[in-house]
Amino acid sequence: MHVFSSMQFRSLINYNDDGYILNSLLDIGAGDGSTTMNMKEFFNQVFVTEMAPPMKKQLVQKGFT
């Protein structure tokens, strides 16, 4: 499922290229992590939650905590 791209997220949070990185992101119900992947470059730390075992496995394989 496509929610937004990295560029769309950048616009949504009004991010500029001054090098400032946001602190933390918590993605509740992260699914397979594809949307989270689009947001992770803007944060120092990324945490995810997910109930479905197959999705949890995919999140771990992608390196999410």
Contacts in CASP RR format, 6 or more apart in sequence:
PFRMAT RR
TARGET T0000
AUTHOR 0000-0000-0000
METHOD contacts of the structure
MODEL  1
MHVFSSMQFRSLINYNDDGYILNSLLDIGAGDGSTTMNMKEFFNQVFVTE
MAPPMKKQLVQKGFT
1 34 0 8 1.000
1 35 0 8 1.000
2 34 0 8 1.000
2 35 0 8 1.000
3 35 0 8 1.000
3 38 0 8 1.000
4 12 0 8 1.000
4 35 0 8 1.000
4 38 0 8 1.000
5 38 0 8 1.000
6 38 0 8 1.000
6 39 0 8 1.000
6 41 0 8 1.000
8 38 0 8 1.000
9 15 0 8 1.000
9 38 0 8 1.000
9 39 0 8 1.000
9 42 0 8 1.000
10 42 0 8 1.000
13 22 0 8 1.000
13 42 0 8 1.000
15 42 0 8 1.000
21 42 0 8 1.000
21 43 0 8 1.000
21 44 0 8 1.000
22 42 0 8 1.000
22 43 0 8 1.000
22 44 0 8 1.000
23 43 0 8 1.000
23 44 0 8 1.000
23 45 0 8 1.000
24 43 0 8 1.000
24 44 0 8 1.000
24 45 0 8 1.000
24 46 0 8 1.000
24 47 0 8 1.000
25 36 0 8 1.000
25 39 0 8 1.000
25 40 0 8 1.000
25 42 0 8 1.000
25 43 0 8 1.000
25 45 0 8 1.000
25 46 0 8 1.000
25 47 0 8 1.000
26 47 0 8 1.000
26 48 0 8 1.000
26 49 0 8 1.000
27 33 0 8 1.000
27 35 0 8 1.000
27 36 0 8 1.000
27 39 0 8 1.000
27 46 0 8 1.000
27 47 0 8 1.000
27 48 0 8 1.000
27 49 0 8 1.000
28 49 0 8 1.000
29 48 0 8 1.000
29 49 0 8 1.000
29 50 0 8 1.000
29 51 0 8 1.000
30 36 0 8 1.000
30 48 0 8 1.000
30 49 0 8 1.000
30 50 0 8 1.000
30 55 0 8 1.000
30 59 0 8 1.000
30 64 0 8 1.000
31 48 0 8 1.000
31 50 0 8 1.000
31 52 0 8 1.000
31 55 0 8 1.000
31 58 0 8 1.000
31 59 0 8 1.000
32 55 0 8 1.000
32 58 0 8 1.000
32 59 0 8 1.000
33 48 0 8 1.000
33 55 0 8 1.000
33 58 0 8 1.000
33 59 0 8 1.000
33 62 0 8 1.000
33 64 0 8 1.000
36 46 0 8 1.000
36 48 0 8 1.000
36 64 0 8 1.000
37 62 0 8 1.000
39 46 0 8 1.000
40 46 0 8 1.000
45 65 0 8 1.000
46 64 0 8 1.000
46 65 0 8 1.000
47 64 0 8 1.000
47 65 0 8 1.000
48 59 0 8 1.000
48 64 0 8 1.000
48 65 0 8 1.000
50 56 0 8 1.000
50 59 0 8 1.000
END
